[in-house]
């Protein structure tokens, strides 16, 4: 895969990752019966929170959403369109409305965050950590601002572990230098499908018992 195509893939992953987490934030804010300002705030925190912390830790300036301010307008447009149609349709906003886009965002941001860290010259360990941070902190902040204990820590279902798997795939393909773009796509697929299977089969990991 040529360098221009590779960076097009990275850009596409970034856009879809922002959309996925923004939708999960919009749904969570609507479930919490927030007004439009609250919806925009929670959607923005969900979409940009993890990536901002990643850029901050990597000392990467400007932040990705500052460098590409079109992403801000994209999130605002999503807030307008989604909140309008969801309210008009009177659809029941179940937990799955948050979980499905969250699963997609998890896979996309895990791969993206890891690859960005590698491009910035980070070590393997740091790159994996950046993938996990990018893909999980947006959801943690979303739940926190909606006055909910973050699902990543409380539902006892694989979440961070899946982000680690996706990040490791990206690191592996980068190490052998064979079609890193394919590694990105594979990482997104494994993490996202894995999370969706966890949710559909209601798989869980043992909880700590005092």
Secondary structure, 3 states (H helix, E strand, C coil): CCHHHHHHHHHHHHHHHHHHHHHHHHHHHHHCCCCHHHHHHHHHHHHHHHHHHHHHHCCCCCCHHHHCCHHHHHHHHHHHHHHHHHHHHCCCCCCHHHHHHHHHHHHHHHHHHHHHHHHCCCCHHHHHHHHHHHHHHHHHHHHHHCCCCCHHHHCCCCCHHHHHHHHHHHHHHHHHCCCHHHHHHHHHHHHHHHHHHHHHHCCCCCCCCC
